[in-house]
Amino acid sequence: MRVLVLLAVALPTTSLRVSRRRLAVAAPAPLATLVPARPAVASGDARAFARQGMTAFEKGEVEESIKLFDAAEEADPRYATRLWQRGLSYYYADRFKDARKQFLMDVAENPNDTEEAVWHLLAMARTEGLAKARPQMIKMGRDPRRVMRTVEEAFRNGDAESIGALEAIATDGGAGDRFYASLYRGLLAEAAGQPKVSADWISRAVENKEYSQSGDYMYALAKVHQSRRKK
């Protein structure tokens, strides 16, 4: 049996907030009842596995990252609801049902983070089509980030006005907002079956040099997306 470990890692996002998605490492809430047969595992080991999974993903080793995130869950099942990074890896491994399951758990953990609902919709759209998936988009609380509220409107409604508002932020917003608006505009285009439009917007996200040194996991994701779609 592999040594077991876990995590809830994250990195800095836009200047508007620091969410669970980007925090360094959060300790899990205590379980009411522990399973006596499972030995305790050092938290440092848990973080190491999770960080290895993130590093593998950043290198484009998507399938390997899933194995490492799975090892994190094996360490303690409580962390299953916090491995949002695994949901992203599932998406790029074309394991869309697994991605949907992960993002549903993530929503329960963090109900005001629009990104969880968006990625759940993206995974659903890959198997059912955007038109069928859109009415099933999860309803979230109010995300404090203006750019993400605009992203939600574009994904939920898909009308010219909401998409135009998102494109405006991608052009005129701050560095972080421009990055997120470009990334999600590209992801929306992909879900809508517009690969050329998608590639152009993802390129804009990756070419955002002001944000490239942010250390944000989602910037690494944009690069992974670009690389995988070129294959």
Contacts in CASP RR format, 6 or more apart in sequence:
PFRMAT RR
TARGET T0000
AUTHOR 0000-0000-0000
METHOD contacts of the structure
MODEL  1
MRVLVLLAVALPTTSLRVSRRRLAVAAPAPLATLVPARPAVASGDARAFA
RQGMTAFEKGEVEESIKLFDAAEEADPRYATRLWQRGLSYYYADRFKDAR
KQFLMDVAENPNDTEEAVWHLLAMARTEGLAKARPQMIKMGRDPRRVMRT
VEEAFRNGDAESIGALEAIATDGGAGDRFYASLYRGLLAEAAGQPKVSAD
WISRAVENKEYSQSGDYMYALAKVHQSRRKK
2 71 0 8 1.000
2 74 0 8 1.000
3 41 0 8 1.000
3 45 0 8 1.000
3 49 0 8 1.000
3 71 0 8 1.000
3 75 0 8 1.000
4 41 0 8 1.000
4 45 0 8 1.000
4 46 0 8 1.000
4 49 0 8 1.000
4 71 0 8 1.000
4 72 0 8 1.000
4 74 0 8 1.000
4 75 0 8 1.000
4 76 0 8 1.000
5 41 0 8 1.000
5 44 0 8 1.000
5 45 0 8 1.000
5 46 0 8 1.000
5 47 0 8 1.000
5 48 0 8 1.000
5 49 0 8 1.000
5 50 0 8 1.000
5 71 0 8 1.000
5 72 0 8 1.000
5 74 0 8 1.000
5 75 0 8 1.000
6 28 0 8 1.000
6 41 0 8 1.000
6 46 0 8 1.000
6 47 0 8 1.000
6 49 0 8 1.000
6 50 0 8 1.000
6 72 0 8 1.000
6 73 0 8 1.000
6 75 0 8 1.000
6 76 0 8 1.000
6 78 0 8 1.000
6 79 0 8 1.000
6 82 0 8 1.000
6 83 0 8 1.000
7 25 0 8 1.000
7 46 0 8 1.000
7 47 0 8 1.000
7 49 0 8 1.000
7 50 0 8 1.000
7 51 0 8 1.000
7 72 0 8 1.000
7 79 0 8 1.000
7 82 0 8 1.000
7 83 0 8 1.000
8 20 0 8 1.000
8 23 0 8 1.000
8 25 0 8 1.000
8 26 0 8 1.000
8 28 0 8 1.000
8 50 0 8 1.000
8 79 0 8 1.000
8 82 0 8 1.000
8 83 0 8 1.000
9 23 0 8 1.000
9 24 0 8 1.000
9 25 0 8 1.000
9 47 0 8 1.000
9 50 0 8 1.000
9 51 0 8 1.000
9 54 0 8 1.000
9 85 0 8 1.000
9 217 0 8 1.000
10 19 0 8 1.000
10 20 0 8 1.000
10 21 0 8 1.000
10 22 0 8 1.000
10 23 0 8 1.000
10 24 0 8 1.000
10 217 0 8 1.000
11 22 0 8 1.000
11 214 0 8 1.000
11 215 0 8 1.000
11 216 0 8 1.000
11 217 0 8 1.000
12 18 0 8 1.000
12 22 0 8 1.000
12 214 0 8 1.000
12 215 0 8 1.000
12 216 0 8 1.000
13 19 0 8 1.000
13 21 0 8 1.000
13 22 0 8 1.000
13 145 0 8 1.000
13 176 0 8 1.000
13 216 0 8 1.000
13 218 0 8 1.000
14 145 0 8 1.000
14 147 0 8 1.000
14 176 0 8 1.000
14 177 0 8 1.000
14 179 0 8 1.000
14 180 0 8 1.000
15 176 0 8 1.000
16 144 0 8 1.000
16 145 0 8 1.000
16 146 0 8 1.000
16 147 0 8 1.000
16 177 0 8 1.000
17 144 0 8 1.000
17 145 0 8 1.000
19 110 0 8 1.000
19 113 0 8 1.000
20 26 0 8 1.000
20 82 0 8 1.000
20 109 0 8 1.000
20 110 0 8 1.000
20 113 0 8 1.000
21 84 0 8 1.000
21 110 0 8 1.000
21 113 0 8 1.000
21 115 0 8 1.000
21 217 0 8 1.000
22 216 0 8 1.000
22 217 0 8 1.000
25 47 0 8 1.000
25 50 0 8 1.000
26 82 0 8 1.000
27 43 0 8 1.000
28 76 0 8 1.000
28 78 0 8 1.000
28 79 0 8 1.000
28 82 0 8 1.000
29 78 0 8 1.000
31 78 0 8 1.000
38 76 0 8 1.000
41 75 0 8 1.000
41 76 0 8 1.000
45 75 0 8 1.000
46 72 0 8 1.000
46 75 0 8 1.000
46 76 0 8 1.000
46 79 0 8 1.000
49 68 0 8 1.000
49 69 0 8 1.000
49 71 0 8 1.000
49 72 0 8 1.000
49 75 0 8 1.000
50 68 0 8 1.000
50 69 0 8 1.000
50 72 0 8 1.000
50 83 0 8 1.000
50 85 0 8 1.000
52 68 0 8 1.000
53 64 0 8 1.000
53 65 0 8 1.000
53 68 0 8 1.000
53 69 0 8 1.000
53 72 0 8 1.000
53 85 0 8 1.000
54 65 0 8 1.000
54 85 0 8 1.000
54 217 0 8 1.000
56 62 0 8 1.000
56 64 0 8 1.000
56 65 0 8 1.000
56 68 0 8 1.000
57 65 0 8 1.000
57 85 0 8 1.000
57 88 0 8 1.000
57 89 0 8 1.000
57 220 0 8 1.000
57 221 0 8 1.000
57 224 0 8 1.000
58 217 0 8 1.000
58 220 0 8 1.000
58 224 0 8 1.000
60 224 0 8 1.000
60 227 0 8 1.000
60 228 0 8 1.000
62 89 0 8 1.000
62 92 0 8 1.000
62 93 0 8 1.000
62 224 0 8 1.000
62 228 0 8 1.000
63 93 0 8 1.000
65 85 0 8 1.000
65 86 0 8 1.000
65 89 0 8 1.000
66 86 0 8 1.000
66 89 0 8 1.000
66 90 0 8 1.000
66 93 0 8 1.000
66 95 0 8 1.000
69 83 0 8 1.000
69 85 0 8 1.000
69 86 0 8 1.000
69 89 0 8 1.000
70 86 0 8 1.000
72 79 0 8 1.000
72 83 0 8 1.000
73 79 0 8 1.000
73 80 0 8 1.000
73 83 0 8 1.000
73 86 0 8 1.000
80 105 0 8 1.000
81 105 0 8 1.000
81 106 0 8 1.000
81 108 0 8 1.000
81 109 0 8 1.000
82 106 0 8 1.000
82 109 0 8 1.000
83 102 0 8 1.000
84 102 0 8 1.000
84 103 0 8 1.000
84 106 0 8 1.000
84 116 0 8 1.000
85 217 0 8 1.000
86 102 0 8 1.000
87 98 0 8 1.000
87 99 0 8 1.000
87 102 0 8 1.000
87 103 0 8 1.000
87 106 0 8 1.000
87 119 0 8 1.000
88 99 0 8 1.000
88 119 0 8 1.000
88 221 0 8 1.000
90 96 0 8 1.000
90 98 0 8 1.000
90 99 0 8 1.000
90 102 0 8 1.000
90 123 0 8 1.000
91 99 0 8 1.000
91 119 0 8 1.000
91 122 0 8 1.000
91 123 0 8 1.000
91 126 0 8 1.000
92 224 0 8 1.000
92 225 0 8 1.000
92 228 0 8 1.000
94 126 0 8 1.000
96 123 0 8 1.000
96 124 0 8 1.000
96 126 0 8 1.000
96 127 0 8 1.000
97 123 0 8 1.000
97 127 0 8 1.000
99 119 0 8 1.000
99 120 0 8 1.000
99 123 0 8 1.000
100 120 0 8 1.000
100 123 0 8 1.000
100 124 0 8 1.000
103 116 0 8 1.000
103 117 0 8 1.000
103 119 0 8 1.000
103 120 0 8 1.000
103 123 0 8 1.000
104 120 0 8 1.000
104 138 0 8 1.000
106 113 0 8 1.000
106 116 0 8 1.000
107 113 0 8 1.000
107 116 0 8 1.000
107 117 0 8 1.000
107 120 0 8 1.000
107 138 0 8 1.000
107 140 0 8 1.000
110 116 0 8 1.000
111 140 0 8 1.000
111 141 0 8 1.000
112 140 0 8 1.000
112 141 0 8 1.000
112 142 0 8 1.000
112 143 0 8 1.000
112 144 0 8 1.000
113 140 0 8 1.000
113 143 0 8 1.000
113 148 0 8 1.000
114 140 0 8 1.000
114 143 0 8 1.000
114 145 0 8 1.000
114 148 0 8 1.000
114 149 0 8 1.000
114 151 0 8 1.000
114 152 0 8 1.000
115 148 0 8 1.000
116 138 0 8 1.000
116 140 0 8 1.000
117 137 0 8 1.000
117 138 0 8 1.000
117 139 0 8 1.000
117 140 0 8 1.000
117 152 0 8 1.000
118 151 0 8 1.000
118 152 0 8 1.000
118 155 0 8 1.000
118 184 0 8 1.000
118 187 0 8 1.000
120 137 0 8 1.000
120 138 0 8 1.000
121 133 0 8 1.000
121 134 0 8 1.000
121 136 0 8 1.000
121 137 0 8 1.000
121 138 0 8 1.000
121 155 0 8 1.000
121 191 0 8 1.000
122 187 0 8 1.000
122 191 0 8 1.000
124 133 0 8 1.000
124 136 0 8 1.000
125 133 0 8 1.000
125 134 0 8 1.000
125 191 0 8 1.000
126 191 0 8 1.000
129 191 0 8 1.000
130 191 0 8 1.000
130 192 0 8 1.000
130 193 0 8 1.000
133 191 0 8 1.000
134 155 0 8 1.000
134 156 0 8 1.000
134 158 0 8 1.000
137 155 0 8 1.000
137 156 0 8 1.000
140 152 0 8 1.000
142 149 0 8 1.000
143 149 0 8 1.000
143 152 0 8 1.000
145 180 0 8 1.000
146 169 0 8 1.000
146 177 0 8 1.000
147 169 0 8 1.000
147 176 0 8 1.000
147 177 0 8 1.000
147 180 0 8 1.000
147 181 0 8 1.000
148 180 0 8 1.000
150 162 0 8 1.000
150 165 0 8 1.000
150 166 0 8 1.000
150 169 0 8 1.000
150 181 0 8 1.000
151 166 0 8 1.000
151 180 0 8 1.000
151 181 0 8 1.000
151 184 0 8 1.000
153 162 0 8 1.000
153 165 0 8 1.000
153 166 0 8 1.000
154 162 0 8 1.000
154 163 0 8 1.000
154 164 0 8 1.000
154 165 0 8 1.000
154 166 0 8 1.000
154 184 0 8 1.000
154 185 0 8 1.000
154 188 0 8 1.000
155 184 0 8 1.000
155 188 0 8 1.000
156 162 0 8 1.000
158 188 0 8 1.000
163 185 0 8 1.000
163 188 0 8 1.000
166 181 0 8 1.000
166 184 0 8 1.000
166 185 0 8 1.000
166 188 0 8 1.000
167 181 0 8 1.000
167 185 0 8 1.000
169 177 0 8 1.000
169 178 0 8 1.000
169 181 0 8 1.000
170 178 0 8 1.000
170 181 0 8 1.000
170 182 0 8 1.000
170 185 0 8 1.000
170 201 0 8 1.000
170 204 0 8 1.000
171 178 0 8 1.000
172 178 0 8 1.000
173 181 0 8 1.000
174 210 0 8 1.000
175 208 0 8 1.000
175 210 0 8 1.000
175 211 0 8 1.000
176 208 0 8 1.000
176 210 0 8 1.000
176 211 0 8 1.000
176 214 0 8 1.000
178 204 0 8 1.000
178 208 0 8 1.000
178 210 0 8 1.000
178 211 0 8 1.000
179 205 0 8 1.000
179 208 0 8 1.000
179 211 0 8 1.000
179 214 0 8 1.000
179 216 0 8 1.000
179 218 0 8 1.000
179 219 0 8 1.000
179 222 0 8 1.000
180 218 0 8 1.000
182 201 0 8 1.000
182 202 0 8 1.000
182 204 0 8 1.000
182 205 0 8 1.000
182 208 0 8 1.000
183 201 0 8 1.000
183 202 0 8 1.000
183 205 0 8 1.000
183 218 0 8 1.000
183 221 0 8 1.000
183 222 0 8 1.000
185 201 0 8 1.000
186 197 0 8 1.000
186 198 0 8 1.000
186 200 0 8 1.000
186 201 0 8 1.000
186 202 0 8 1.000
186 205 0 8 1.000
187 198 0 8 1.000
187 202 0 8 1.000
187 225 0 8 1.000
189 195 0 8 1.000
189 197 0 8 1.000
189 198 0 8 1.000
189 201 0 8 1.000
190 198 0 8 1.000
190 229 0 8 1.000
195 229 0 8 1.000
198 229 0 8 1.000
199 226 0 8 1.000
199 229 0 8 1.000
202 222 0 8 1.000
202 225 0 8 1.000
202 226 0 8 1.000
202 229 0 8 1.000
203 226 0 8 1.000
205 219 0 8 1.000
205 222 0 8 1.000
206 212 0 8 1.000
206 219 0 8 1.000
206 222 0 8 1.000
206 223 0 8 1.000
206 226 0 8 1.000
211 219 0 8 1.000
212 219 0 8 1.000
END
